[in-house]
């Protein structure tokens, strides 16, 4: 029986030094991509024009992009936002209503079919800048609240591990978007906040088991206690991650282009978050020299004993 129990313990922390090197390389690569290539900010952040049109017959998106490129509107974002006849065009240029009507006429002539203008919207650069600042503040605020919550519920060392793991996930996700110049808009910003919530939930489950085992197991080094805790929560972590990934894959492939990058950001975040809850948050605890004494419950006061002279 003892041998059977022993086999269930996976020595995760045996590879913790290798995981530090791996995570460091990922972070450096992500930071380098952000510093050199920068994020391909969408109209939500940079400002521009958004035009919604309806085609009488379905029109291939590549044909529309080529028409716009030939007319001097390179880099236009063209996606479906409903049926195959409903098209959303995002341009970095600013248009008046008359210019928007002329653009629709251009699309009509190129396709040879009726094209109806549904709506034209202009997002100013000042509004885009405010959205960018508010989005960044939202991410920082989320990390700060997480750190305070984990410090109160567990212990300060757990709070540092949780925040480092969350920052690790966000930076790598941003790095992928910068490296491949994927469009970064408000939906992706929302996905990053969702990644923080998902990764935090996973980290809290692992931290709760680590704290429980530190108090329950009288013998064993911290590395051993963490291995036991991670092994006990591995099944739950994998089931949660795999079911979430299945849903996100369905959204990515069949959800339409409107939420394409949203689903991709969540996919990256979930995969990296699953890794970080095991090898980043727990690793930080060992680096900060977590000990059983850090988690020992304070002795309960006995009022009868205190009352004795």
KELOVO-722781 format. One record per residue (C-alpha): residue in three letters; x, y, z; residue number from 1. Coordinates in steps of 0.02 Angstrom, whole numbers, plus 50000, padded with zeros to 5 digits. Layout:
// KELOVO-722781
> r:xx:yy:zz:k
> ALA:X:Y:Z:NUM;
...
***
This chain:
// KELOVO-722781
> r:xx:yy:zz:k
> UNK:50000:50000:50000:1;
> UNK:50141:50119:50042:2;
> UNK:50225:50082:49878:3;
> UNK:50062:50118:49786:4;
> UNK:50045:50286:49871:5;
> UNK:50227:50327:49835:6;
> UNK:50204:50300:49649:7;
> UNK:50067:50430:49644:8;
> UNK:50184:50569:49697:9;
> UNK:50256:50656:49543:10;
> UNK:50422:50746:49578:11;
> UNK:50372:50910:49497:12;
> UNK:50501:51011:49592:13;
> UNK:50642:50902:49528:14;
> UNK:50632:51002:49367:15;
> UNK:50604:51171:49448:16;
> UNK:50774:51241:49396:17;
> UNK:50739:51192:49217:18;
> UNK:50568:51275:49229:19;
> UNK:50651:51437:49289:20;
> UNK:50761:51438:49134:21;
> UNK:50612:51399:49021:22;
> UNK:50502:51534:49098:23;
> UNK:50644:51661:49092:24;
> UNK:50672:51628:48907:25;
> UNK:50485:51646:48872:26;
> UNK:50476:51809:48969:27;
> UNK:50632:51882:48887:28;
> UNK:50568:51834:48715:29;
> UNK:50398:51911:48752:30;
> UNK:50474:52073:48819:31;
> UNK:50590:52083:48668:32;
> UNK:50441:52062:48550:33;
> UNK:50343:52196:48642:34;
> UNK:50492:52315:48640:35;
> UNK:50540:52292:48458:36;
> UNK:50381:52248:48363:37;
> UNK:50253:52323:48483:38;
> UNK:50070:52273:48492:39;
> UNK:49965:52291:48335:40;
> UNK:49834:52401:48420:41;
> UNK:49659:52397:48349:42;
> UNK:49546:52545:48315:43;
> UNK:49483:52540:48493:44;
> UNK:49652:52608:48546:45;
> UNK:49719:52702:48395:46;
> UNK:49563:52782:48325:47;
> UNK:49492:52764:48150:48;
> UNK:49331:52722:48059:49;
> UNK:49218:52571:48074:50;
> UNK:49094:52538:47933:51;
> UNK:48957:52406:47932:52;
> UNK:48887:52355:47764:53;
> UNK:48766:52222:47700:54;
> UNK:48796:52132:47536:55;
> UNK:48651:52069:47432:56;
> UNK:48749:51909:47401:57;
> UNK:48893:51834:47505:58;
> UNK:49060:51908:47453:59;
> UNK:49230:51828:47493:60;
> UNK:49323:51931:47623:61;
> UNK:49485:51920:47524:62;
> UNK:49401:52005:47376:63;
> UNK:49345:52149:47487:64;
> UNK:49518:52167:47563:65;
> UNK:49596:52170:47390:66;
> UNK:49473:52302:47331:67;
> UNK:49514:52413:47479:68;
> UNK:49702:52386:47458:69;
> UNK:49692:52434:47273:70;
> UNK:49600:52593:47325:71;
> UNK:49739:52640:47445:72;
> UNK:49666:52572:47607:73;
> UNK:49803:52449:47653:74;
> UNK:49792:52358:47818:75;
> UNK:49601:52364:47824:76;
> UNK:49520:52239:47942:77;
> UNK:49375:52152:47856:78;
> UNK:49271:52024:47953:79;
> UNK:49097:51950:47963:80;
> UNK:48995:52011:48111:81;
> UNK:48838:51907:48084:82;
> UNK:48789:51815:47928:83;
> UNK:48904:51795:47778:84;
> UNK:48821:51950:47700:85;
> UNK:48856:52062:47851:86;
> UNK:49030:52139:47838:87;
> UNK:49125:52248:47960:88;
> UNK:49266:52355:47889:89;
> UNK:49391:52441:48005:90;
> UNK:49506:52573:47935:91;
> UNK:49639:52679:48018:92;
> UNK:49584:52831:47916:93;
> UNK:49447:52953:47970:94;
> UNK:49294:52972:47858:95;
> UNK:49146:53086:47846:96;
> UNK:48975:53014:47805:97;
> UNK:48995:53068:47623:98;
> UNK:49166:52983:47610:99;
> UNK:49092:52827:47688:100;
> UNK:48956:52826:47556:101;
> UNK:49088:52841:47420:102;
> UNK:49181:52692:47495:103;
> UNK:49020:52589:47491:104;
> UNK:48997:52638:47309:105;
> UNK:49174:52575:47276:106;
> UNK:49132:52407:47355:107;
> UNK:48970:52400:47255:108;
> UNK:49060:52427:47090:109;
> UNK:49193:52298:47132:110;
> UNK:49070:52162:47179:111;
> UNK:48936:52199:47049:112;
> UNK:48803:52174:47182:113;
> UNK:48701:52287:47293:114;
> UNK:48793:52347:47450:115;
> UNK:48698:52439:47587:116;
> UNK:48780:52550:47716:117;
> UNK:48713:52506:47888:118;
> UNK:48821:52613:48001:119;
> UNK:48979:52717:48003:120;
> UNK:49071:52760:48165:121;
> UNK:49225:52862:48201:122;
> UNK:49337:52829:48352:123;
> UNK:49449:52977:48391:124;
> UNK:49632:52953:48444:125;
> UNK:49597:53037:48611:126;
> UNK:49463:52910:48652:127;
> UNK:49579:52771:48597:128;
> UNK:49717:52835:48710:129;
> UNK:49599:52843:48858:130;
> UNK:49544:52664:48826:131;
> UNK:49726:52609:48819:132;
> UNK:49767:52692:48984:133;
> UNK:49610:52627:49069:134;
> UNK:49643:52451:49006:135;
> UNK:49821:52454:49074:136;
> UNK:49759:52521:49242:137;
> UNK:49629:52383:49248:138;
> UNK:49765:52250:49229:139;
> UNK:49873:52330:49364:140;
> UNK:49725:52349:49481:141;
> UNK:49677:52167:49456:142;
> UNK:49853:52110:49501:143;
> UNK:49855:52223:49655:144;
> UNK:49687:52159:49718:145;
> UNK:49742:51980:49689:146;
> UNK:49901:52007:49790:147;
> UNK:49803:52083:49935:148;
> UNK:49674:51944:49934:149;
> UNK:49800:51801:49931:150;
> UNK:49906:51884:50066:151;
> UNK:49755:51897:50181:152;
> UNK:49687:51723:50144:153;
> UNK:49853:51630:50144:154;
> UNK:50019:51714:50176:155;
> UNK:50127:51848:50095:156;
> UNK:50241:51722:50009:157;
> UNK:50088:51644:49925:158;
> UNK:50034:51818:49868:159;
> UNK:50203:51850:49785:160;
> UNK:50195:51680:49699:161;
> UNK:50018:51711:49635:162;
> UNK:50057:51885:49566:163;
> UNK:50219:51828:49484:164;
> UNK:50124:51684:49401:165;
> UNK:49986:51801:49340:166;
> UNK:50110:51929:49273:167;
> UNK:50203:51785:49189:168;
> UNK:50043:51730:49099:169;
> UNK:49993:51905:49043:170;
> UNK:50166:51953:48978:171;
> UNK:50185:51792:48877:172;
> UNK:50011:51813:48801:173;
> UNK:50052:51993:48754:174;
> UNK:50218:51935:48683:175;
> UNK:50134:51811:48567:176;
> UNK:50017:51946:48502:177;
> UNK:50164:52064:48474:178;
> UNK:50272:51932:48391:179;
> UNK:50139:51881:48264:180;
> UNK:50065:52058:48249:181;
> UNK:49891:51998:48295:182;
> UNK:49759:52133:48312:183;
> UNK:49748:52190:48494:184;
> UNK:49580:52268:48536:185;
> UNK:49461:52280:48684:186;
> UNK:49404:52100:48663:187;
> UNK:49583:52041:48687:188;
> UNK:49600:52156:48838:189;
> UNK:49445:52072:48910:190;
> UNK:49524:51903:48874:191;
> UNK:49680:51953:48973:192;
> UNK:49571:51997:49124:193;
> UNK:49485:51828:49104:194;
> UNK:49655:51743:49099:195;
> UNK:49698:51825:49265:196;
> UNK:49538:51758:49341:197;
> UNK:49564:51582:49272:198;
> UNK:49747:51571:49322:199;
> UNK:49708:51640:49495:200;
> UNK:49575:51509:49524:201;
> UNK:49696:51371:49479:202;
> UNK:49834:51446:49588:203;
> UNK:49715:51463:49737:204;
> UNK:49669:51279:49729:205;
> UNK:49853:51228:49728:206;
> UNK:49897:51351:49867:207;
> UNK:49755:51288:49976:208;
> UNK:49817:51109:49961:209;
> UNK:49997:51161:49995:210;
> UNK:49944:51251:50154:211;
> UNK:49838:51103:50210:212;
> UNK:49979:50979:50184:213;
> UNK:50107:51089:50272:214;
> UNK:49995:51086:50425:215;
> UNK:49948:50902:50411:216;
> UNK:50114:50820:50367:217;
> UNK:50235:50821:50513:218;
> UNK:50383:50760:50413:219;
> UNK:50453:50804:50244:220;
> UNK:50548:50946:50166:221;
> UNK:50451:51090:50086:222;
> UNK:50495:51025:49913:223;
> UNK:50419:50857:49957:224;
> UNK:50261:50934:50028:225;
> UNK:50237:51038:49871:226;
> UNK:50262:50884:49760:227;
> UNK:50127:50793:49859:228;
> UNK:50009:50942:49847:229;
> UNK:50034:50964:49659:230;
> UNK:50009:50778:49630:231;
> UNK:49846:50780:49727:232;
> UNK:49776:50927:49627:233;
> UNK:49845:50874:49458:234;
> UNK:49688:50779:49406:235;
> UNK:49575:50927:49444:236;
> UNK:49694:51047:49355:237;
> UNK:49703:50942:49196:238;
> UNK:49516:50910:49187:239;
> UNK:49477:51095:49209:240;
> UNK:49608:51148:49082:241;
> UNK:49560:51020:48950:242;
> UNK:49373:51056:48959:243;
> UNK:49408:51243:48948:244;
> UNK:49525:51218:48801:245;
> UNK:49394:51114:48709:246;
> UNK:49267:51256:48724:247;
> UNK:49395:51386:48670:248;
> UNK:49447:51283:48519:249;
> UNK:49265:51275:48466:250;
> UNK:49253:51465:48483:251;
> UNK:49417:51490:48390:252;
> UNK:49369:51385:48239:253;
> UNK:49181:51410:48231:254;
> UNK:49145:51570:48328:255;
> UNK:49181:51688:48183:256;
> UNK:49315:51819:48158:257;
> UNK:49236:51940:48282:258;
> UNK:49295:51834:48429:259;
> UNK:49442:51749:48343:260;
> UNK:49579:51842:48437:261;
> UNK:49478:51839:48599:262;
> UNK:49474:51648:48595:263;
> UNK:49658:51640:48545:264;
> UNK:49711:51750:48691:265;
> UNK:49613:51641:48811:266;
> UNK:49688:51483:48735:267;
> UNK:49865:51547:48759:268;
> UNK:49823:51608:48935:269;
> UNK:49744:51444:48990:270;
> UNK:49890:51339:48927:271;
> UNK:50021:51454:49004:272;
> UNK:49916:51476:49162:273;
> UNK:49907:51288:49190:274;
> UNK:50095:51278:49177:275;
> UNK:50123:51429:49290:276;
> UNK:50009:51366:49429:277;
> UNK:50123:51215:49443:278;
> UNK:50297:51280:49402:279;
> UNK:50293:51467:49437:280;
> UNK:50184:51496:49590:281;
> UNK:50250:51342:49682:282;
> UNK:50428:51379:49628:283;
> UNK:50418:51554:49702:284;
> UNK:50372:51477:49870:285;
> UNK:50532:51375:49871:286;
> UNK:50636:51523:49814:287;
> UNK:50564:51624:49959:288;
> UNK:50605:51479:50076:289;
> UNK:50429:51433:50130:290;
> UNK:50429:51336:50295:291;
> UNK:50301:51245:50399:292;
> UNK:50317:51379:50532:293;
> UNK:50249:51508:50408:294;
> UNK:50082:51417:50403:295;
> UNK:50062:51352:50581:296;
> UNK:49897:51404:50657:297;
> UNK:49913:51514:50812:298;
> UNK:49875:51420:50974:299;
> UNK:49697:51439:51034:300;
> UNK:49676:51537:51193:301;
> UNK:49593:51445:51337:302;
> UNK:49492:51571:51440:303;
> UNK:49489:51453:51591:304;
> UNK:49678:51440:51593:305;
> UNK:49697:51627:51570:306;
> UNK:49583:51656:51718:307;
> UNK:49693:51555:51839:308;
> UNK:49799:51660:51958:309;
***
